[in-house]
Amino acid sequence: MRLAAAWSLNSSLKVWRSPDWGGVAGLTAAYFLHDALVRMVAESDPHFQMSFALDPLVLAFAVATTLAAALLFGVLPAWQVTNTGPGATLQEQSRGAKGSLGQMRWGRFLVSVQLALSLPLLVGAGLLARTLYNLQRADLGFPAERLLLVRVDAREVGYDTVRRDSLPRELVGEFQRIPGVRAASFSHLGIFGGGESSLGIEVEGYTPKENNDRDSALDEVGPGYFSTLRVPITLGREILDSDHGGAPKVCVINEAFAKRFFYSRNPIGMRVTSSNNDKQTTFHVVSVAKNARTQSLRGDVEPRFFVPVAQSPLATSNPTFLIRTATKAASVMAAVRKTIQGVDAVLPILSRQID
């Protein structure tokens, strides 16, 4: 009898401890897998950051869940074991019995609950892994290898309008002289910078069906933007140095813009008029560029038009420089920083690379 009671108590303690160890194992696995998960996401979004900390509320939830699991899957079976007489337990074991009908029902019920709770977690983990896999292999419309992005903020150091306008062209000229740099340009938004610009527009020959059909995404770019990014031009020409503030105003549209606003018409030479604070600016379409994902990896590529920075109706004070390198972008970054500091040592520099 003592032997049976001891066996029952030992079984109860083992069942009770197993959920506790499961909770500890879960927290430990989350701690070690956190860095790997963040690195996977950062390959698609370099700005992504997520710190691991045992938040008191999260920790309290984990402890409560572990205790609830211990009570449900530990105490109940233990109570059934200890509630059964030692003699009956030894007799059932001696006969090779697998348990009473009631115990079998409870066991099946608990197994069913465990499966029901585990299945959504497994499905969710699988969907998350699949999403990360798809994001890493999304077609951007341009090669991401050996591309260095550098942003400076001229407004923070108190530059006036004239100096802000001349700074991007000056820096691009300096970057192009760095060994290992194949091409350089700049834009207001950059690549996956987290910002967005849009304007209400009127397109020649297009009648909007709804009010939101009058809006389009916009980016202000420098000369050689598309050749630096290696986005193919399907019709027309690249934005050039000659597209300065005193020249006829021009714009480049992407294929999504051409499809929505021009249908089957040839857009070259057509007029696109933007409205900003009751000020209207008319641009002539000089080219159509292939669709490219520069701000979002999800959904369809939205209609976008690109105007030279010098002709933009919006003020640009913190351009992002796009530098295409012949080698790994990290090997060129030191020379790029030195070049910026040579122009102005107090300019704030933010950089990241895609390669």
Secondary structure, 3 states (H helix, E strand, C coil): CHHHHHHHHHHHHHHHHHHHHHHHHHHHHHHHHHHHHHHHHHCCCCCCCCCCCCCHHHHHHHHHHHHHHHHHHHHHHHHHHHHCCHHHHHHHHHCCCCCCHHHHHHHHHHHHHHHHHHHHHHHHHHHHHHHHHHHHCCCCCCCCCCEEEEEECCCCCCCCHHHHHHHHHHHHHHHCCCCCEEEEEEECCCCCCCCCCEEEEEECCCCCCCHHHHEEEEEEECCCHHHHHCCCEEEECCCCCCCCCCCCCEEEEEHHHHHHHHCCCCCCCCEEEEEECCEEEEEEEEEEECCCCCCCCCCCCCCEEEEEHHHCCCCCCCCEEEEEECCCCHHHHHHHHHHHHHHCCCCCEEEEEEC
